[in-house]
Amino acid sequence: MSTQKVALVTGAGSGVGRAVALGLAQAGYDVVLSGRRPEPLQAVAAEIEAKGRRALAQPTDIGDEASVAELFRRLEETFGRLDVLFNNAGIGAPPVELDELPVATWKAVVDTNLTGAFLCTQGAFRLMKKQRPHGGRIINNGSISAHVPRPFSAPYTATKHAITGLTRSTSLDGRAHDIACGQVDIGNAATDMTVRMQAGVPQPDGSTRPEPTMDAKHVADAVVYMAGLPLDANVQFMTVMATKMPFIGRG
């Protein structure tokens, strides 16, 4: 029986994805890195290899079925199995009034955040069912937007609510195959995407205020904990957030 542990992280070139990929490597996983831009992926791969683990950097458009199929082909060819998938990749849309949002922008967010997560889940499911030992774990990045919206965030919020449905369905359908699925909902991790919060972001009352952030390493630690559980135990939902951010009581 192989003791090799293999994880796939989408959106792995920066931010939360990078932090989680490095955390999993530190915990003993070989890591497959997926993202749109090859240069950041290669940089993270070099950091992982410096920790003594193997890494595969595979540029991928997760909203494209053929691109995801190639990702899983290379993953299986290189490592032969997959123990953990972290569905992390996601994009937002410009904060505009709902009636001013272009349909093309809506579709782009849905393709990446929802269809991309589905395609990667599907690829992981196929491999986890047939590999020996079979089974594995899928962890979805839901964001606190899976619970409540920010102003002018309909595409992102709708997809993150949908991720919760995907998490529940995957958890249910995976039972027969020892495939566990959980969700981590993240609030204000300090990344390039949250730098703007230092200057202030729109609030539900119409004001603009700065918001606190937390180190992305805390998210990585949470995902590593979820990933490390035996397959007969599961964290179904976990929220990791900056303590003083306006989430509890938002609005």
C-alpha positions in Angstrom: 0.0 0.0 0.0 1.4 3.4 -1.0 2.1 5.9 1.7 2.5 8.7 -0.8 0.0 11.6 -0.3 -0.9 13.8 -3.3 -2.8 17.0 -3.2 -4.1 19.3 -6.0 -4.6 23.0 -5.4 -6.3 25.2 -7.9 -5.5 28.9 -8.0 -2.1 27.9 -6.5 0.1 30.7 -7.8 -0.7 33.3 -5.2 -2.8 34.2 -2.2 -4.7 31.5 -0.3 -3.9 28.9 -2.9 -0.1 29.4 -2.6 -0.4 29.4 1.2 -2.3 26.2 1.2 0.0 24.5 -1.3 3.0 25.3 0.9 1.2 24.2 4.0 0.3 20.8 2.4 3.9 20.4 1.3 5.1 21.1 4.8 2.6 18.4 6.0 4.1 15.8 3.7 2.1 16.0 0.5 3.4 16.1 -3.0 1.4 18.9 -4.7 -0.1 19.5 -8.1 -0.4 23.3 -8.8 -3.1 24.6 -11.1 -3.6 28.2 -12.2 -3.7 30.4 -15.3 -0.2 31.9 -15.2 2.8 29.5 -15.4 5.4 31.8 -13.8 3.8 32.0 -10.4 3.1 28.3 -10.4 6.7 27.5 -11.2 7.8 29.8 -8.3 5.6 27.9 -5.9 6.8 24.6 -7.3 10.4 25.6 -6.5 9.4 26.4 -2.9 7.8 23.1 -2.5 10.7 21.2 -4.0 13.0 23.1 -1.6 10.9 21.4 1.2 11.8 18.0 -0.2 8.4 17.3 -1.8 7.5 16.8 -5.5 5.6 19.4 -7.3 3.9 19.6 -10.7 3.0 23.0 -12.1 0.2 22.7 -14.7 -1.3 25.9 -16.2 -5.0 25.4 -16.5 -8.2 27.2 -17.4 -10.5 25.4 -14.9 -13.6 26.7 -16.7 -12.6 24.7 -19.8 -13.4 21.0 -19.9 -10.4 20.1 -22.1 -7.9 22.0 -20.0 -9.2 20.3 -16.8 -9.0 16.9 -18.6 -5.3 17.6 -19.4 -4.7 18.6 -15.8 -5.9 15.3 -14.5 -4.2 13.3 -17.3 -0.9 14.8 -16.2 -1.6 14.4 -12.5 -2.4 10.7 -12.9 0.5 10.2 -15.3 2.9 11.8 -12.8 1.6 10.6 -9.4 -0.9 7.8 -10.1 -3.4 9.0 -7.4 -5.0 12.0 -5.7 -5.7 12.2 -2.0 -6.8 15.8 -1.6 -8.4 18.4 -4.0 -8.6 22.0 -2.8 -11.0 23.8 -5.1 -9.8 27.3 -4.5 -9.6 29.2 -7.8 -12.1 32.0 -8.2 -12.6 35.4 -9.6 -14.8 38.4 -8.8 -16.5 41.0 -10.9 -16.3 44.8 -10.9 -18.5 46.2 -8.1 -21.3 47.7 -10.2 -25.0 48.0 -9.8 -26.7 44.7 -10.7 -28.6 46.1 -13.6 -25.3 47.4 -15.1 -23.5 44.0 -14.9 -22.7 42.6 -18.4 -24.0 39.1 -19.0 -20.5 38.2 -20.3 -19.0 39.1 -16.9 -21.6 37.1 -15.1 -20.8 34.0 -17.3 -17.1 34.4 -16.8 -17.5 34.3 -13.0 -19.8 31.3 -13.2 -17.4 29.5 -15.5 -14.5 29.9 -13.2 -16.0 29.8 -9.7 -18.7 27.2 -10.2 -18.2 25.2 -13.5 -14.5 25.1 -12.7 -15.1 23.7 -9.3 -17.5 21.1 -10.7 -15.0 20.0 -13.5 -12.2 19.6 -11.0 -14.6 17.7 -8.6 -15.6 15.5 -11.4 -12.0 14.7 -12.4 -11.1 14.0 -8.7 -14.2 11.8 -8.3 -13.3 9.7 -11.3 -9.7 9.1 -10.1 -10.5 8.6 -6.4 -13.1 5.9 -7.3 -10.7 3.8 -9.3 -7.4 4.3 -7.5 -6.1 1.8 -4.9 -6.5 2.4 -2.0 -9.6 4.2 -3.3 -11.2 7.3 -1.9 -10.0 10.8 -1.0 -11.0 14.2 0.1 -12.3 17.3 -1.6 -12.3 20.7 0.1 -14.1 23.6 -1.5 -13.3 27.3 -0.8 -16.7 28.7 -0.2 -15.8 32.2 1.1 -18.0 33.9 3.7 -19.9 35.1 0.6 -21.4 31.6 0.7 -23.4 33.0 3.7 -23.9 36.8 3.1 -23.1 39.1 0.2 -21.0 42.3 0.0 -22.6 45.2 -1.9 -22.5 44.8 -5.7 -21.3 41.2 -5.7 -24.1 39.2 -7.3 -22.0 37.0 -9.6 -19.4 36.1 -6.9 -22.0 35.6 -4.1 -24.3 33.5 -6.3 -21.5 31.2 -7.3 -20.3 30.8 -3.7 -23.8 30.0 -2.5 -23.8 27.4 -5.3 -20.5 26.0 -4.1 -22.3 25.1 -0.8 -24.8 23.1 -2.8 -21.9 21.4 -4.7 -20.2 20.6 -1.4 -23.4 19.0 0.1 -24.1 16.9 -3.1 -20.4 15.8 -3.4 -20.4 14.8 0.3 -23.6 12.8 -0.2 -22.6 11.1 -3.5 -19.1 10.4 -2.3 -20.1 8.3 0.7 -20.3 5.1 -1.3 -16.7 5.6 -2.5 -15.0 6.9 0.6 -14.8 10.4 -0.9 -15.2 13.0 1.8 -16.1 16.6 0.9 -16.1 19.7 3.1 -16.0 23.4 2.8 -13.9 26.2 4.3 -15.4 29.7 4.3 -12.7 32.3 4.4 -13.1 35.9 5.5 -10.5 38.6 4.8 -7.3 36.6 4.4 -4.4 39.0 3.6 -3.6 38.6 -0.1 -3.3 40.8 -3.1 -7.1 40.7 -3.5 -7.6 42.2 0.0 -5.0 45.0 -0.1 -7.8 47.4 -1.1 -9.5 46.8 2.3 -6.8 48.9 4.0 -8.1 51.9 2.2 -11.8 51.0 2.7 -14.4 48.9 1.0 -18.2 49.6 0.6 -20.4 48.6 3.5 -24.1 47.8 3.4 -25.0 51.1 5.0 -23.5 53.0 2.0 -20.3 54.0 3.9 -16.7 53.0 3.0 -14.6 51.7 5.8 -11.3 49.7 6.2 -11.6 46.1 7.3 -9.1 44.0 9.3 -7.4 41.0 7.6 -5.6 37.9 8.9 -2.5 36.0 7.7 -3.4 33.5 4.9 -1.3 30.9 6.9 -4.3 30.5 9.2 -6.3 29.3 6.3 -3.6 26.9 5.2 -3.5 25.5 8.8 -7.2 25.0 8.7 -7.1 23.2 5.3 -4.2 21.0 6.4 -6.2 20.0 9.4 -9.2 19.1 7.3 -7.1 17.3 4.8 -5.3 15.2 7.5 -8.4 13.6 8.9 -9.1 9.9 8.3 -11.7 9.3 5.7 -14.3 8.2 8.3 -14.3 11.7 9.7 -15.0 15.0 8.0 -15.2 18.8 8.7 -18.3 19.5 6.7 -18.1 23.3 7.1 -15.5 25.6 8.7 -15.4 29.4 8.8 -11.9 31.0 9.2 -12.0 34.8 9.4 -10.4 37.9 10.7 -11.9 38.2 14.2 -13.0 41.9 13.9 -14.2 41.9 10.3 -17.9 42.9 9.7 -19.3 39.4 9.1 -21.3 38.6 12.2 -24.0 41.2 12.2 -23.1 42.3 8.6 -25.8 44.7 7.4 
